[in-house]
């Protein structure tokens, strides 16, 4: 469900009115039935909530939203757009429940709506985000964040660290690890022979050592080892060239060396603003945690407290997240046969 004060409940409700998702999966929400009913009323949607305790009780019928009701929110005090410990706790417990269901194979994959890190910590859950929660509750040590839309897929060598630390983390072994995770993910998306572009760290990929040593000492050795193992990788490609080529379909996936190097071009492509109204028209792009024993896909945007409760949030990214999760689950099942 995500943070109940954010746009998560609204975009989930809108997604349940899109009949395409029923052709992809059998959706069920973990969270609070009262909040989901409130979102449905807000948007005046033709949906009814079926509050359940177990997945086996779900109806999976169009027009009905099956909600595993954890009864976490006092609906009389609930407010959209406000940071609160109550909502942070609800978001956390909704995520943990989804993880438990996936680990028990009661669901084939999980899709997360956004949570608020301040609310999460106010509730006493000291994680920096979804990724770290999933890693903890699945006991996963090696994992990475992948951003994806229809045309661009970007994985990161490092994410939530300072820029100074990020330079120190651009190491050969880590680059190989994330490149292999990206190759495996592309195959789960149905791409048989992925072509992967690996970014340089420094301007112009250091121009043969003029602007830094990381390419020569860490990135190029990683690329050479990947090629020796048979992987189709290219690099180090200067970042100002890599993502433009990826947008044009030259690469199936890209390895970025740090958070903003990958996030900025990705969001330029996926976040569309109306120049007249100064408001966001649509948000596309998903966040996939790779390396987990279960499938986790998320929207690549925040709780948007400034628009929560106004009925104007776009469900585009959530629908894309559901599509990615369903494809990954289907391809995993094929691999098991």
Secondary structure, 3 states (H helix, E strand, C coil): CCCCCCCHHHHHHHHHCCCHHHHHCCCCEEECHHHHHHHHHHHCCCCEEEEECCHHHCCCCCCEEEEEECCCCCCCCCCCCCCCHHHHHHHHHHHHHHHHHHHCCCCCCEEECCCCHHHHHHCCCCCCCHHHHHHHHCCCCCCEEEEECCCCEEEECCCCCCHHHHHHHCCHHHHHHHHHHHHHHHHHCCCCCCCEEEECCCHHHHHCCCCCCHHHHHHHHHHHHHHHCCCCEEEEECHHHHHHHHHCCCCCEEEECCHHHHHHHHHHHHEEEECCCCEEEEECCEEEEECCCCCEEEECCCCCCCCCCCCCCCCHHHHHHHHHHHHHHHHHHHHHC
